[in-house]
């Protein structure tokens, strides 16, 4: 079978959509299927094309047996609604055009978080007369409203109508959380076309590691209790909470604590400027690193902080980095309400705290720093739980869904 996958994020980008798409497609190739991915030049989140790539009209490469077609798109940083929308729209148009020339497609998958990719997948499905699957990674445009990125209600209403139209027209929908499935059912989408395939972890890569001595010395973290945030620094993440914690520890003279912030995003420059203005020496910002380097930085962390803004919408999301922490046996401090907190609590893989509450986070950090036995127990529980979220098994589950909705012979 030949699967065409549309995603505007793909390796060497290291964000959650890129990793999920690559790891699923890799497993489908191993299962004997042909997979073509249409994406753009890697540039997320800095808005700069990665070394070794150019923003060309059309280019191809082969990555672990996956045929990758990269098309031109308008590239900008992950900030500013108008520019980001132009980025999304340009990819949608170019991906649709490129897909028309891909031969002998059996099924199309279009992945969010922004649904313009799904628009392209729908269009290709109509032209090619093939089934298409909407992979739902984010309730968009609700997430725009949740972070206050745009306040034009009329525009959001139009986008929501397009969103519902796509759900209805999709052959099937693969959601990453049960809460997303419930949301769609409540809005009138038939439950029998909605399937759940959660995010997971590549257990071959994310396994317990000793602290990377070279990085520990480079960032002067010897003897420190390190709380790490690794990922996008965006509006949705409310990372001022971690700055507040750093200020609390500085003012109280608790010099054993250090916060490590790795990544980029729309809020990164402002957050670093605030830390500099406060004269904080107990927080370190590190630019995004290649995928193979991320694990080295995870190894430095005594506890991982996962955090999102406190809003009802984010009760429905499950941050993918949670599973990576489990795989690496890193205790989690989870500042996200809802379904993801239920997973952390059910597996006893970490502690939860109220989002955007710096004092609550500081309290939990003190608790973990002073209780090595608790940290060890949470770490072991997390590693055991990660076995239930093995990416290879989840990819095969999604492949079964694809096969059941494809017109191609199995």
C-alpha positions as CSV (number, residue, x, y, z in Angstrom):
1,X,0.0,0.0,0.0
2,X,1.1,3.6,-0.7
3,X,0.4,6.1,2.1
4,X,0.8,9.8,1.4
5,X,1.4,11.8,4.5
6,X,1.1,15.6,4.7
7,X,2.9,17.3,7.6
8,X,4.6,20.7,7.7
9,X,6.9,19.4,10.4
10,X,9.4,16.6,9.9
11,X,13.0,15.7,10.9
12,X,15.5,17.2,11.3
13,X,13.0,19.3,13.2
14,X,12.5,17.9,16.7
15,X,9.1,19.0,17.8
16,X,6.3,16.6,18.6
17,X,4.6,16.5,15.2
18,X,7.9,15.9,13.4
19,X,8.8,13.0,15.8
20,X,5.4,11.4,15.7
21,X,5.1,11.5,12.0
22,X,8.6,10.2,11.3
23,X,8.4,7.4,13.9
24,X,5.0,6.2,12.6
25,X,6.0,6.4,8.9
26,X,9.3,4.5,9.7
27,X,7.3,1.7,11.3
28,X,4.9,1.5,8.3
29,X,7.9,1.2,5.9
30,X,9.2,-1.6,8.1
31,X,5.8,-3.3,7.7
32,X,6.3,-3.4,4.0
33,X,4.3,-0.3,2.9
34,X,5.4,2.6,0.7
35,X,5.3,6.0,2.4
36,X,5.7,9.5,0.9
37,X,5.8,12.5,3.1
38,X,5.2,16.0,1.8
39,X,6.7,18.6,4.1
40,X,8.7,21.9,3.8
41,X,12.3,22.9,4.4
42,X,13.0,22.3,8.1
43,X,12.8,25.7,9.9
44,X,10.8,25.3,13.1
45,X,10.8,27.1,15.5
46,X,13.4,29.7,14.7
47,X,12.0,30.4,11.3
48,X,15.4,29.8,9.7
49,X,16.2,27.0,7.2
50,X,18.4,24.3,8.8
51,X,22.0,24.0,7.6
52,X,22.2,21.7,4.5
53,X,18.7,22.6,3.3
54,X,17.3,25.4,1.0
55,X,13.8,26.7,0.7
56,X,13.4,25.4,-2.9
57,X,10.3,24.9,-5.0
58,X,10.7,21.1,-4.9
59,X,13.3,18.8,-3.6
60,X,13.4,15.1,-2.5
61,X,15.3,12.9,-0.2
62,X,15.1,9.4,1.3
63,X,15.0,9.0,5.1
64,X,14.9,5.6,6.6
65,X,13.0,4.3,3.6
66,X,10.5,7.2,3.6
67,X,10.4,9.3,0.4
68,X,10.4,12.9,1.6
69,X,9.2,15.7,-0.8
70,X,10.0,19.2,0.5
71,X,8.1,22.1,-1.1
72,X,8.6,25.8,-0.9
73,X,6.7,27.7,1.8
74,X,6.7,31.2,3.3
75,X,9.0,30.9,6.3
76,X,8.7,32.9,9.5
77,X,9.4,32.5,13.2
78,X,6.8,30.8,15.3
79,X,5.2,34.2,16.3
80,X,2.7,36.6,14.9
81,X,-0.7,35.2,13.8
82,X,-0.8,36.8,10.4
83,X,2.7,35.6,9.3
84,X,2.2,32.2,10.7
85,X,-1.1,31.9,8.9
86,X,0.7,32.9,5.6
87,X,3.2,30.2,6.4
88,X,0.4,27.6,6.8
89,X,-1.4,28.7,3.7
90,X,1.7,28.6,1.5
91,X,2.4,25.1,2.6
92,X,-1.2,24.0,2.0
93,X,-1.1,25.2,-1.6
94,X,2.3,23.9,-2.4
95,X,1.7,20.5,-0.7
96,X,-1.6,20.1,-2.6
97,X,0.1,20.8,-5.9
98,X,3.0,18.4,-5.2
99,X,0.6,15.7,-4.1
100,X,-1.2,15.8,-7.4
101,X,1.9,14.5,-9.1
102,X,2.5,11.6,-6.6
103,X,1.4,8.5,-8.4
104,X,-0.5,5.5,-7.2
105,X,-1.7,6.8,-3.8
106,X,-3.9,4.5,-1.8
107,X,-4.7,6.8,1.1
108,X,-3.8,10.3,2.4
109,X,-3.1,11.4,6.0
110,X,-3.2,15.0,6.9
111,X,-2.0,16.0,10.4
112,X,-2.7,19.1,12.5
113,X,-2.1,21.1,14.8
114,X,-3.0,23.6,12.2
115,X,-5.8,22.3,10.0
116,X,-4.6,23.9,6.7
117,X,-2.6,20.7,6.3
118,X,-5.9,18.7,6.6
119,X,-7.4,21.1,4.0
120,X,-4.7,20.0,1.6
121,X,-5.3,16.3,2.4
122,X,-9.0,16.7,1.8
123,X,-8.4,18.4,-1.5
124,X,-6.0,15.7,-2.6
125,X,-8.5,13.0,-1.6
126,X,-11.2,14.6,-3.7
127,X,-8.9,15.0,-6.8
128,X,-7.4,11.5,-6.4
129,X,-10.7,9.9,-5.4
130,X,-8.9,8.3,-2.4
131,X,-9.9,8.1,1.3
132,X,-8.2,10.5,3.7
133,X,-7.6,10.5,7.4
134,X,-7.5,13.6,9.6
135,X,-4.9,13.1,12.4
136,X,-6.0,15.4,15.1
137,X,-3.2,16.6,17.3
138,X,-4.8,19.8,18.5
139,X,-8.3,21.3,18.6
140,X,-7.5,24.2,16.3
141,X,-8.7,27.0,16.2
142,X,-9.8,26.7,19.8
143,X,-6.1,26.7,20.8
144,X,-5.7,30.1,19.2
145,X,-8.5,31.5,21.3
146,X,-7.1,29.8,24.5
147,X,-3.7,31.6,24.2
148,X,-5.2,34.9,23.1
149,X,-3.3,34.9,19.8
150,X,-6.3,36.4,18.0
151,X,-9.4,38.2,19.3
152,X,-11.4,38.4,16.1
153,X,-14.4,36.3,16.9
154,X,-15.9,36.4,13.4
155,X,-12.7,34.9,11.9
156,X,-12.6,32.2,14.6
157,X,-16.2,31.3,13.8
158,X,-15.4,30.9,10.1
159,X,-12.3,28.8,11.0
160,X,-14.5,26.6,13.2
161,X,-16.9,26.0,10.4
162,X,-14.1,24.9,8.2
163,X,-12.8,22.7,11.0
164,X,-16.2,20.9,11.4
165,X,-16.5,20.5,7.7
166,X,-13.2,18.7,7.5
167,X,-14.2,16.4,10.4
168,X,-17.4,15.5,8.6
169,X,-15.6,14.9,5.3
170,X,-12.7,12.8,6.6
171,X,-12.9,9.1,6.0
172,X,-11.7,8.6,9.6
173,X,-10.2,10.8,12.4
174,X,-7.3,9.7,14.5
175,X,-7.2,11.8,17.7
176,X,-4.2,11.8,20.1
177,X,-6.4,12.0,23.2
178,X,-9.7,10.6,24.4
179,X,-10.7,14.1,25.4
180,X,-10.4,15.2,21.7
181,X,-12.7,12.3,20.8
182,X,-15.3,13.4,23.3
183,X,-15.0,17.0,22.1
184,X,-15.8,15.9,18.5
185,X,-18.7,13.7,19.5
186,X,-20.2,16.5,21.6
187,X,-20.1,18.6,18.4
188,X,-21.9,16.1,16.3
189,X,-19.2,14.0,14.7
190,X,-20.0,10.3,14.5
191,X,-18.1,8.3,17.1
192,X,-17.6,5.3,14.9
193,X,-15.2,7.3,12.6
194,X,-13.0,8.6,15.5
195,X,-10.1,6.5,16.8
196,X,-7.6,7.3,19.5
197,X,-3.8,6.7,19.1
198,X,-2.0,8.5,21.8
199,X,1.5,9.9,21.6
200,X,4.2,7.7,22.8
201,X,8.0,7.2,23.0
202,X,10.7,5.5,21.0
203,X,12.0,3.3,23.7
204,X,15.1,2.4,21.6
205,X,16.2,6.0,21.9
206,X,14.7,7.3,25.2
207,X,16.1,5.1,27.9
208,X,17.7,5.8,31.4
209,X,21.0,7.7,31.0
210,X,23.8,8.7,33.3
211,X,24.4,12.5,33.6
212,X,26.4,13.8,30.6
213,X,29.6,14.9,32.4
214,X,30.7,17.2,29.6
215,X,27.5,19.1,29.4
216,X,27.2,19.2,33.2
217,X,30.6,21.0,33.4
218,X,29.9,23.2,30.4
219,X,26.7,24.6,32.1
220,X,28.2,24.5,35.6
221,X,25.5,22.2,37.0
222,X,27.7,20.1,39.2
223,X,26.2,19.6,42.6
224,X,22.9,21.3,41.5
225,X,19.4,19.9,41.7
226,X,18.3,20.5,38.1
227,X,14.7,21.1,37.1
228,X,14.5,21.0,33.3
229,X,12.0,22.3,30.8
230,X,12.8,21.1,27.3
231,X,10.6,22.0,24.4
232,X,8.8,25.0,22.7
233,X,8.8,28.3,24.6
234,X,5.4,29.5,23.3
235,X,2.4,31.4,24.4
236,X,0.6,28.2,25.4
237,X,3.3,27.2,27.8
238,X,3.2,30.1,30.4
239,X,6.8,29.7,31.2
240,X,6.9,32.9,33.3
241,X,6.0,30.4,36.1
242,X,9.5,28.9,35.9
243,X,11.0,32.4,36.0
244,X,8.9,33.1,39.1
245,X,10.3,29.9,40.7
246,X,13.9,31.0,39.9
247,X,13.2,34.3,41.6
248,X,11.8,32.5,44.7
249,X,14.8,30.3,45.1
250,X,17.2,33.3,44.6
251,X,15.4,35.4,47.2
252,X,15.3,32.5,49.7
253,X,19.0,31.7,49.2
254,X,18.3,28.1,48.1
255,X,21.3,27.9,45.9
256,X,21.1,24.1,45.3
257,X,18.3,24.6,42.7
258,X,18.9,25.3,39.1
259,X,16.5,25.6,36.2
260,X,17.5,24.5,32.7
261,X,15.4,25.8,29.8
262,X,16.1,24.3,26.3
263,X,14.3,25.2,23.2
264,X,13.0,28.1,21.2
265,X,9.7,29.7,20.4
266,X,7.6,32.9,20.3
267,X,8.3,33.7,24.0
268,X,11.9,32.7,24.3
269,X,13.5,36.1,23.8
270,X,11.1,37.8,26.2
271,X,11.6,35.1,28.9
272,X,15.4,35.3,28.6
273,X,15.2,39.1,28.7
274,X,13.1,38.9,31.9
275,X,15.6,36.5,33.5
276,X,18.5,38.8,32.6
277,X,16.7,41.9,34.0
278,X,16.2,40.0,37.2
279,X,19.9,39.1,37.3
280,X,19.1,35.4,37.8
281,X,22.1,33.1,37.9
282,X,20.1,30.0,38.7
283,X,18.5,29.6,35.3
284,X,20.2,28.6,32.1
285,X,18.7,29.1,28.6
286,X,20.0,26.7,25.9
287,X,19.2,27.1,22.2
288,X,17.5,24.3,20.4
289,X,19.8,21.4,19.6
290,X,19.7,18.6,17.0
291,X,17.5,15.6,17.8
292,X,20.4,13.3,18.8
293,X,21.6,15.9,21.3
294,X,18.3,16.3,23.2
295,X,18.8,13.1,25.1
296,X,22.1,14.3,26.4
297,X,20.3,17.3,27.9
298,X,17.5,15.3,29.4
299,X,20.2,13.3,31.2
300,X,21.2,16.5,33.1
301,X,17.7,16.8,34.6
302,X,16.8,15.5,38.1
303,X,13.1,16.3,37.5
304,X,11.3,17.3,34.3
305,X,8.8,20.2,34.4
306,X,5.9,19.9,32.0
307,X,3.7,23.0,31.9
308,X,0.8,24.6,30.0
309,X,-1.3,27.7,30.6
310,X,-4.3,27.1,32.9
311,X,-7.2,27.0,30.5
312,X,-10.1,24.4,29.9
313,X,-8.8,23.5,26.4
314,X,-5.5,22.3,27.7
315,X,-7.2,19.8,29.9
316,X,-7.7,17.8,26.7
317,X,-4.1,17.7,25.6
318,X,-1.3,15.2,26.4
319,X,2.2,16.7,26.0
320,X,4.3,14.2,24.1
321,X,7.4,15.0,26.2
322,X,5.7,13.3,29.1
323,X,6.3,9.9,27.5
324,X,9.9,10.7,26.7
325,X,10.5,11.5,30.4
326,X,8.9,8.3,31.4
327,X,11.1,6.4,29.0
328,X,14.2,8.0,30.4
329,X,13.0,7.4,34.0
330,X,12.9,11.1,34.9
331,X,10.5,12.1,37.6
332,X,7.8,14.5,36.3
333,X,6.4,17.7,37.8
334,X,3.3,18.1,35.8
335,X,1.6,21.5,35.5
336,X,-1.1,20.5,33.1
337,X,-4.6,19.7,34.2
338,X,-6.9,17.0,32.7
339,X,-6.2,13.8,30.9
340,X,-2.4,14.1,31.0
341,X,-2.4,14.6,34.7
342,X,-4.6,11.5,35.1
343,X,-1.9,9.5,33.3
344,X,0.9,10.8,35.5
345,X,-1.1,10.1,38.6
346,X,-2.4,6.7,37.5
347,X,1.1,5.4,36.8
348,X,2.7,7.3,39.8
349,X,5.3,8.7,37.4
350,X,5.4,12.2,39.0
351,X,3.7,14.8,41.0
352,X,1.1,17.3,39.7
353,X,0.8,21.0,40.6
354,X,-1.6,23.8,39.7
355,X,-0.6,25.4,36.4
356,X,0.8,29.0,36.6
357,X,1.3,28.6,40.3
358,X,5.0,29.2,41.0
359,X,4.7,28.7,44.7
360,X,3.2,25.3,44.2
361,X,5.9,24.3,41.8
362,X,8.6,25.5,44.2
363,X,7.0,23.4,47.0
364,X,7.1,20.3,44.9
365,X,10.7,20.9,43.8
366,X,11.7,21.2,47.5
367,X,9.9,17.9,48.3
368,X,11.6,16.0,45.5
369,X,15.0,17.5,46.2
370,X,14.8,16.3,49.8
371,X,13.5,12.8,49.1
372,X,15.8,10.6,47.0
373,X,13.7,7.6,47.6
374,X,10.5,9.3,46.2
375,X,12.5,10.4,43.1
376,X,13.7,6.8,42.6
377,X,10.2,5.4,42.9
378,X,8.7,7.9,40.5
379,X,11.5,7.2,38.0
380,X,11.0,3.5,38.1
381,X,7.2,3.8,37.8
382,X,7.7,6.1,34.8
383,X,9.9,3.7,33.0
384,X,7.5,0.8,33.6
385,X,4.6,3.0,32.4
386,X,6.5,3.9,29.2
387,X,6.2,0.3,28.0
388,X,2.4,0.9,27.6
389,X,3.2,3.8,25.2
390,X,5.8,2.2,22.9
391,X,5.8,4.2,19.7
392,X,6.2,1.1,17.5
393,X,3.1,-0.5,18.9
394,X,1.1,2.7,18.6
395,X,2.3,3.1,15.0
396,X,1.1,-0.4,14.2
397,X,-2.3,0.4,15.8
398,X,-2.6,3.4,13.5
399,X,-1.6,1.3,10.5
400,X,-4.4,-1.1,11.3
401,X,-6.8,1.9,11.2
402,X,-5.3,3.0,7.9
403,X,-5.6,-0.5,6.3
404,X,-9.2,-0.8,7.4
405,X,-10.2,2.4,5.6
406,X,-8.0,2.0,2.5
407,X,-9.3,0.8,-0.8
408,X,-6.1,-1.0,-1.4
409,X,-5.8,-4.8,-0.9
410,X,-4.1,-5.7,2.4
